[in-house]
Amino acid sequence: MTTGCPHGQRDGTGRGVVRALADRRPTWLALALVVVTFVDGAPPAGLLAALLAFMPLCYLAFGAVRGELRRPGVLALQAAGLPAFGALALVALAVDQKAGLYVLAGGWLAHGVWDFAHLRAGRVVPRAWSEWCGVVDLFGAAAILLWA
């Protein structure tokens, strides 16, 4: 019996659930990375800020390799992320440590939204990348707030 489930038929054995969970490998890998990274506290603010500033470069590199930056407006939009996230990283390092962690959490959260916009659009970066990065960013932001 078909239930309209995007992962196939449900037959009462739970195979549909297992298949759906298996399809989320990027999510599981991202969650594992967040746990390993934050289990004993937040990494140094400098590292978190460097990662926030580096993230847009990954999108520019993927977009260039995949030829997506040639589409009208895509290069400008992707390039705008570089100074925006870089500025957040610099602000986070310029203010006191506690406030800096809140700025970093906000920046990571904003980048998670950026990731999910790319996931929804299915452009610029591979869908698995935007899913993985979005989960890392959102749960990373939550972990930063937890340790702030």
Accessible surface in RSA format (square Angstrom, percent):
REM  Atomic radii and reference values for relative SASA: ProtOr
REM  Chains: A
REM  Algorithm: Lee & Richards
REM  Probe-radius: 1.40
REM  Slices: 20
REM RES _ NUM      All-atoms   Total-Side   Main-Chain    Non-polar    All polar
REM                ABS   REL    ABS   REL    ABS   REL    ABS   REL    ABS   REL
RES MET A   1   182.62  94.6 133.19  88.1  49.43 117.7 109.76  93.3  72.86  96.5
RES THR A   2    96.26  68.5  69.42  70.4  26.85  64.0  52.47  70.5  43.79  66.2
RES THR A   3    68.69  48.9  30.71  31.1  37.97  90.5  40.23  54.0  28.45  43.0
RES GLY A   4    65.48  80.8   0.00   N/A  65.48  80.8  37.73 103.5  27.75  62.2
RES CYS A   5    22.77  17.2   6.81   7.6  15.95  37.5   8.23  20.8  14.54  15.7
RES PRO A   6   121.20  88.3  80.21  73.1  41.00 149.0  92.70  76.5  28.50 177.2
RES HIS A   7    43.97  24.0  38.69  26.9   5.29  13.5  23.12  23.8  20.85  24.3
RES GLY A   8    29.24  36.1   0.00   N/A  29.24  36.1  26.03  71.4   3.21   7.2
RES GLN A   9   116.64  65.2  99.77  72.9  16.87  40.2  23.87  50.8  92.77  70.4
RES ARG A  10   131.36  55.2 122.18  62.3   9.18  21.9  32.80  44.8  98.56  59.7
RES ASP A  11    78.67  55.1  45.81  45.6  32.86  77.7  42.80 100.7  35.87  35.8
RES GLY A  12    81.05 100.0   0.00   N/A  81.05 100.0  42.71 117.2  38.34  85.9
RES THR A  13    85.61  60.9  48.52  49.2  37.08  88.4  57.29  77.0  28.31  42.8
RES GLY A  14    33.90  41.8   0.00   N/A  33.90  41.8  29.67  81.4   4.22   9.5
RES ARG A  15   159.59  67.0 155.81  79.4   3.78   9.0  68.12  93.1  91.47  55.4
RES GLY A  16     8.45  10.4   0.00   N/A   8.45  10.4   5.11  14.0   3.34   7.5
RES VAL A  17    87.22  57.4  84.33  76.3   2.89   7.0  86.79  75.4   0.44   1.2
RES VAL A  18   100.09  65.9  98.81  89.5   1.28   3.1  99.39  86.4   0.69   1.9
RES ARG A  19   140.87  59.1 136.97  69.8   3.90   9.3  36.28  49.6 104.59  63.4
RES ALA A  20    26.13  24.0  24.75  38.2   1.38   3.1  25.06  35.3   1.07   2.8
RES LEU A  21    86.60  48.2  85.87  61.4   0.73   1.8  86.27  60.6   0.32   0.9
RES ALA A  22    45.72  42.0  35.92  55.4   9.80  22.3  45.20  63.7   0.52   1.4
RES ASP A  23    59.64  41.8  47.58  47.4  12.05  28.5  12.84  30.2  46.80  46.7
RES ARG A  24    97.55  41.0  97.55  49.7   0.00   0.0  42.50  58.1  55.05  33.4
RES ARG A  25   157.09  66.0 156.50  79.8   0.59   1.4  59.04  80.7  98.05  59.4
RES PRO A  26    22.70  16.5  21.04  19.2   1.66   6.0  22.70  18.7   0.00   0.0
RES THR A  27    27.76  19.7  27.76  28.1   0.00   0.0  23.02  30.9   4.74   7.2
RES TRP A  28   125.09  50.2 120.38  58.3   4.71  11.1 117.71  62.8   7.37  12.0
RES LEU A  29   118.58  66.0 114.35  81.8   4.22  10.6 114.65  80.5   3.93  10.6
RES ALA A  30     0.00   0.0   0.00   0.0   0.00   0.0   0.00   0.0   0.00   0.0
RES LEU A  31    45.00  25.1  44.68  32.0   0.33   0.8  44.87  31.5   0.13   0.4
RES ALA A  32    53.44  49.1  44.53  68.7   8.91  20.3  52.58  74.0   0.86   2.3
RES LEU A  33    75.92  42.3  71.34  51.0   4.57  11.5  75.29  52.9   0.63   1.7
RES VAL A  34    12.93   8.5  12.29  11.1   0.64   1.5  12.92  11.2   0.01   0.0
RES VAL A  35    93.86  61.8  88.81  80.4   5.05  12.2  93.86  81.6   0.00   0.0
RES VAL A  36   111.47  73.4  97.81  88.5  13.66  32.9 100.46  87.3  11.01  29.9
RES THR A  37    48.78  34.7  34.14  34.6  14.65  34.9  32.24  43.3  16.55  25.0
RES PHE A  38    11.70   5.9   8.96   5.6   2.74   7.1   9.24   5.6   2.46   7.0
RES VAL A  39   105.39  69.4  79.91  72.3  25.49  61.4  88.23  76.7  17.16  46.5
RES ASP A  40   127.21  89.1  92.78  92.3  34.42  81.4  38.75  91.2  88.46  88.2
RES GLY A  41    13.45  16.6   0.00   N/A  13.45  16.6  10.97  30.1   2.48   5.6
RES ALA A  42    33.98  31.2   7.18  11.1  26.80  61.0   7.24  10.2  26.75  70.9
RES PRO A  43    20.66  15.1   9.05   8.3  11.61  42.2  17.15  14.2   3.50  21.8
RES PRO A  44    97.54  71.1  85.92  78.3  11.62  42.2  97.46  80.5   0.08   0.5
RES ALA A  45    26.56  24.4  18.63  28.7   7.93  18.0  18.63  26.2   7.93  21.0
RES GLY A  46    37.22  45.9   0.00   N/A  37.22  45.9  27.05  74.2  10.17  22.8
RES LEU A  47    89.23  49.7  82.16  58.8   7.07  17.8  85.96  60.4   3.27   8.8
RES LEU A  48     0.73   0.4   0.73   0.5   0.00   0.0   0.73   0.5   0.00   0.0
RES ALA A  49     1.32   1.2   1.06   1.6   0.25   0.6   1.27   1.8   0.04   0.1
RES ALA A  50    57.22  52.6  45.34  70.0  11.88  27.0  54.00  76.1   3.21   8.5
RES LEU A  51    69.20  38.5  69.00  49.4   0.21   0.5  69.11  48.5   0.09   0.2
RES LEU A  52     0.00   0.0   0.00   0.0   0.00   0.0   0.00   0.0   0.00   0.0
RES ALA A  53    33.07  30.4  30.41  46.9   2.66   6.1  30.66  43.2   2.42   6.4
RES PHE A  54   108.72  54.4 106.66  66.1   2.06   5.4 108.57  65.8   0.15   0.4
RES MET A  55    18.81   9.7  17.24  11.4   1.57   3.7  18.76  16.0   0.05   0.1
RES PRO A  56     1.77   1.3   1.01   0.9   0.76   2.8   1.64   1.4   0.13   0.8
RES LEU A  57    79.87  44.5  76.37  54.6   3.50   8.8  76.67  53.8   3.20   8.6
RES CYS A  58    23.59  17.8  18.15  20.2   5.44  12.8   7.48  18.9  16.11  17.4
RES TYR A  59     1.52   0.7   1.52   0.9   0.00   0.0   1.52   1.1   0.00   0.0
RES LEU A  60    30.72  17.1  29.39  21.0   1.34   3.4  29.84  21.0   0.88   2.4
RES ALA A  61    56.84  52.3  47.85  73.8   8.98  20.4  56.34  79.3   0.49   1.3
RES PHE A  62    59.76  29.9  58.17  36.0   1.59   4.1  59.35  36.0   0.42   1.2
RES GLY A  63     0.00   0.0   0.00   N/A   0.00   0.0   0.00   0.0   0.00   0.0
RES ALA A  64    62.00  57.0  40.86  63.0  21.15  48.1  44.55  62.7  17.45  46.2
RES VAL A  65   131.75  86.7  99.48  90.1  32.27  77.8 107.06  93.0  24.69  67.0
RES ARG A  66   108.25  45.4  74.48  38.0  33.77  80.4  26.26  35.9  81.99  49.7
RES GLY A  67    14.00  17.3   0.00   N/A  14.00  17.3   5.73  15.7   8.27  18.5
RES GLU A  68    26.70  15.3  25.46  19.3   1.23   2.9   1.93   3.7  24.77  20.2
RES LEU A  69    30.07  16.7  21.96  15.7   8.11  20.4  22.16  15.6   7.90  21.3
RES ARG A  70   203.87  85.6 170.58  87.0  33.29  79.3  82.31 112.5 121.56  73.7
RES ARG A  71    86.24  36.2  81.40  41.5   4.85  11.5  42.79  58.5  43.45  26.3
RES PRO A  72   135.85  99.0 106.45  97.0  29.41 106.9 117.65  97.1  18.20 113.1
RES GLY A  73    53.50  66.0   0.00   N/A  53.50  66.0  35.41  97.2  18.09  40.5
RES VAL A  74    14.62   9.6  13.40  12.1   1.22   2.9  14.61  12.7   0.00   0.0
RES LEU A  75    93.42  52.0  92.98  66.5   0.44   1.1  92.98  65.3   0.44   1.2
RES ALA A  76    72.10  66.3  56.33  86.9  15.77  35.9  64.52  90.9   7.58  20.1
RES LEU A  77   103.27  57.5  98.83  70.7   4.45  11.2 102.82  72.2   0.46   1.2
RES GLN A  78     3.52   2.0   2.41   1.8   1.11   2.6   0.01   0.0   3.51   2.7
RES ALA A  79    39.63  36.4  35.81  55.3   3.82   8.7  36.08  50.8   3.55   9.4
RES ALA A  80    53.28  49.0  43.56  67.2   9.72  22.1  50.39  71.0   2.90   7.7
RES GLY A  81     2.84   3.5   0.00   N/A   2.84   3.5   2.65   7.3   0.19   0.4
RES LEU A  82    62.72  34.9  60.69  43.4   2.03   5.1  60.69  42.6   2.03   5.5
RES PRO A  83    86.27  62.9  73.15  66.7  13.12  47.7  83.81  69.2   2.46  15.3
RES ALA A  84    54.83  50.4  41.99  64.8  12.84  29.2  52.35  73.7   2.48   6.6
RES PHE A  85    12.92   6.5  12.92   8.0   0.00   0.0  12.92   7.8   0.00   0.0
RES GLY A  86    14.58  18.0   0.00   N/A  14.58  18.0  14.10  38.7   0.48   1.1
RES ALA A  87    51.86  47.7  46.68  72.0   5.17  11.8  50.07  70.5   1.79   4.7
RES LEU A  88    61.70  34.4  61.33  43.9   0.37   0.9  61.54  43.2   0.16   0.4
RES ALA A  89     4.64   4.3   4.64   7.2   0.00   0.0   4.64   6.5   0.00   0.0
RES LEU A  90   126.14  70.3 122.92  87.9   3.22   8.1 123.25  86.6   2.89   7.8
RES VAL A  91    71.62  47.1  69.91  63.3   1.71   4.1  71.53  62.2   0.09   0.2
RES ALA A  92     3.83   3.5   0.00   0.0   3.83   8.7   0.00   0.0   3.83  10.1
RES LEU A  93    94.70  52.7  65.13  46.6  29.57  74.3  67.69  47.5  27.00  72.7
RES ALA A  94    88.66  81.5  46.69  72.1  41.97  95.5  56.77  79.9  31.89  84.5
RES VAL A  95    61.57  40.5  44.37  40.2  17.20  41.4  51.21  44.5  10.35  28.1
RES ASP A  96    98.45  69.0  80.74  80.4  17.71  41.9  50.67 119.3  47.78  47.7
RES GLN A  97   138.49  77.4 123.92  90.6  14.57  34.7  44.07  93.8  94.42  71.6
RES LYS A  98   110.80  54.1 107.46  65.9   3.34   7.9  81.98  73.8  28.81  30.7
RES ALA A  99    37.32  34.3  32.23  49.7   5.09  11.6  36.24  51.0   1.08   2.9
RES GLY A 100     1.00   1.2   0.00   N/A   1.00   1.2   1.00   2.8   0.00   0.0
RES LEU A 101    16.11   9.0  16.09  11.5   0.01   0.0  16.09  11.3   0.01   0.0
RES TYR A 102   106.97  49.9  98.52  56.1   8.45  22.0  70.59  53.0  36.38  44.8
RES VAL A 103    38.20  25.1  30.82  27.9   7.37  17.8  37.52  32.6   0.67   1.8
RES LEU A 104     0.03   0.0   0.03   0.0   0.00   0.0   0.03   0.0   0.00   0.0
RES ALA A 105     3.09   2.8   2.01   3.1   1.08   2.4   2.46   3.5   0.63   1.7
RES GLY A 106    36.53  45.0   0.00   N/A  36.53  45.0  30.83  84.6   5.70  12.8
RES GLY A 107     0.29   0.4   0.00   N/A   0.29   0.4   0.00   0.0   0.29   0.7
RES TRP A 108     8.00   3.2   8.00   3.9   0.00   0.0   8.00   4.3   0.00   0.0
RES LEU A 109    91.74  51.1  91.74  65.6   0.00   0.0  91.74  64.4   0.00   0.0
RES ALA A 110    43.73  40.2  33.91  52.3   9.83  22.4  39.69  55.9   4.04  10.7
RES HIS A 111     0.02   0.0   0.02   0.0   0.00   0.0   0.02   0.0   0.00   0.0
RES GLY A 112     0.00   0.0   0.00   N/A   0.00   0.0   0.00   0.0   0.00   0.0
RES VAL A 113    96.40  63.4  93.33  84.5   3.07   7.4  95.60  83.1   0.81   2.2
RES TRP A 114    45.75  18.4  41.79  20.2   3.96   9.3  45.11  24.1   0.64   1.0
RES ASP A 115     0.00   0.0   0.00   0.0   0.00   0.0   0.00   0.0   0.00   0.0
RES PHE A 116    67.28  33.7  63.00  39.0   4.28  11.1  63.54  38.5   3.74  10.7
RES ALA A 117    59.30  54.5  45.36  70.0  13.94  31.7  53.71  75.6   5.60  14.8
RES HIS A 118    15.18   8.3  12.88   9.0   2.31   5.9  12.33  12.7   2.85   3.3
RES LEU A 119    32.91  18.3  32.91  23.5   0.00   0.0  32.91  23.1   0.00   0.0
RES ARG A 120   216.18  90.8 186.40  95.0  29.78  70.9  66.42  90.8 149.76  90.8
RES ALA A 121    65.53  60.3  35.14  54.2  30.39  69.1  46.23  65.1  19.30  51.1
RES GLY A 122    31.00  38.2   0.00   N/A  31.00  38.2   7.51  20.6  23.50  52.6
RES ARG A 123   109.17  45.8 109.10  55.6   0.07   0.2  13.33  18.2  95.84  58.1
RES VAL A 124     6.44   4.2   6.44   5.8   0.00   0.0   6.44   5.6   0.00   0.0
RES VAL A 125     1.03   0.7   0.00   0.0   1.03   2.5   0.00   0.0   1.03   2.8
RES PRO A 126    46.77  34.1  44.52  40.6   2.25   8.2  46.77  38.6   0.00   0.0
RES ARG A 127   132.70  55.7 127.62  65.1   5.07  12.1  59.73  81.6  72.97  44.2
RES ALA A 128    55.44  51.0  48.50  74.8   6.94  15.8  51.42  72.4   4.03  10.7
RES TRP A 129    66.67  26.8  61.74  29.9   4.93  11.6  65.48  34.9   1.18   1.9
RES SER A 130     0.13   0.1   0.13   0.2   0.00   0.0   0.00   0.0   0.13   0.2
RES GLU A 131    11.48   6.6  11.48   8.7   0.00   0.0   6.04  11.7   5.45   4.4
RES TRP A 132    66.29  26.6  66.29  32.1   0.00   0.0  58.40  31.1   7.89  12.8
RES CYS A 133     7.27   5.5   7.27   8.1   0.00   0.0   0.00   0.0   7.27   7.8
RES GLY A 134     0.00   0.0   0.00   N/A   0.00   0.0   0.00   0.0   0.00   0.0
RES VAL A 135    12.28   8.1  11.99  10.9   0.29   0.7  12.28  10.7   0.00   0.0
RES VAL A 136    16.10  10.6  16.10  14.6   0.00   0.0  16.10  14.0   0.00   0.0
RES ASP A 137     0.57   0.4   0.57   0.6   0.00   0.0   0.00   0.0   0.57   0.6
RES LEU A 138    56.17  31.3  49.71  35.6   6.46  16.2  50.09  35.2   6.07  16.3
RES PHE A 139   102.40  51.2  99.87  61.9   2.53   6.6 100.57  61.0   1.83   5.2
RES GLY A 140     0.00   0.0   0.00   N/A   0.00   0.0   0.00   0.0   0.00   0.0
RES ALA A 141     4.24   3.9   4.24   6.5   0.00   0.0   4.24   6.0   0.00   0.0
RES ALA A 142    56.03  51.5  46.94  72.4   9.09  20.7  50.82  71.6   5.21  13.8
RES ALA A 143    12.32  11.3   8.74  13.5   3.59   8.2  11.93  16.8   0.39   1.0
RES ILE A 144     0.00   0.0   0.00   0.0   0.00   0.0   0.00   0.0   0.00   0.0
RES LEU A 145    88.61  49.3  75.47  54.0  13.14  33.0  75.72  53.2  12.89  34.7
RES LEU A 146   137.53  76.6 109.66  78.5  27.87  70.1 117.30  82.4  20.23  54.5
RES TRP A 147   112.54  45.2  90.09  43.6  22.44  52.7  89.24  47.6  23.30  37.8
RES ALA A 148    29.02  26.7   0.00   0.0  29.02  66.0   7.67  10.8  21.35  56.6
END  Absolute sums over single chains surface
CHAIN  1 A     8490.5       6911.2       1579.3       6131.3       2359.2
END  Absolute sums over all chains
TOTAL          8490.5       6911.2       1579.3       6131.3       2359.2
